[in-house]
Amino acid sequence: MNNVHMILQGKGGVGKSLVSVMTAQYLKSIGSKVVCADTDPVNATFTQYKSLDVTHIDIAKDGTVIQSRFDPLMEAIIGDDSDFVIDNGAATFLPLTKYLVDNDIYQILEAAGKKVFIHSVLTGGQAKSDTYNGFCELISKTNGNAKIVVWENEFWGPVEYDGHSIAATKLFKDADRAGRIAGRVKIADRSSNDAFVEAVSAMTSAHLTIDDVKASSEFGFLVKNRLSKVVGDIFSELNKVDWQ
């Protein structure tokens, strides 16, 4: 069974593209054939990772998202035996979630032998409430035909609600009991270590994968080692997700 990974969050600037890049690299690292797509009409960051060969899908006209323009992408998914990683911008969040429900896309993909994973990014800091609301929206708009992978991006602080993790909330517990949560992935806070911050910034600003970094002469041994640790830690988290 081939998997479809959709990165969805209604709040911009919280790490969706990072999640897309890490997910694509992880899948490649375990031997999957991966097709990457970016539907963000405003900030198509994912497409700038050249080694991932990301296709930009134009789903907007005159600044307005056109739902029917998602159709070719869904047709491509149905007709291909690859795993798909799709980065969706904040502007496409509501149109795409509505499209997926209104057109029975989850059921259609399942019938075509595809397993759908929705990746939802949660953060601490100022965007905490906004990202939680996005998670709530996904819970209400998905069903048993898709599972949710919760990413906890701790860069802006702990992802906590009244002092507890997302797993302690009633919303999460109910969804988990219903078999709708595939797992949680933590992006650890390394903001107190300037060497790690600088290394990650250098990699992401240049739009490089960890394999690109390892093959590059522009990065020293210690920087490569730091970045391998950062990516390796995320891969270890992804290994814990139930992809079945």
Secondary structure, DSSP 8 states (H G I E B T S, - for coil): -EEEEEE--SSSSSSHHHHHHHHHHHHHHTT--EEEEE--SS--GGGG-GGGT-EE---EETTEE-GGGGHHHHHHHHT--SEEEEE--GGGHHHHHHHHHHTTHHHHHHHTTEEEEEEEEEESGGGHHHHHHHHHHHHHH--TTEEEEEEEEGGGS--EETTEEGGGSHHHHHHHHTT-EEEEEEE---TT-HHHHHHHHHHHHTT--HHHHHH-SSS-HHHHHHHHHHHHHHHHHHHTS---
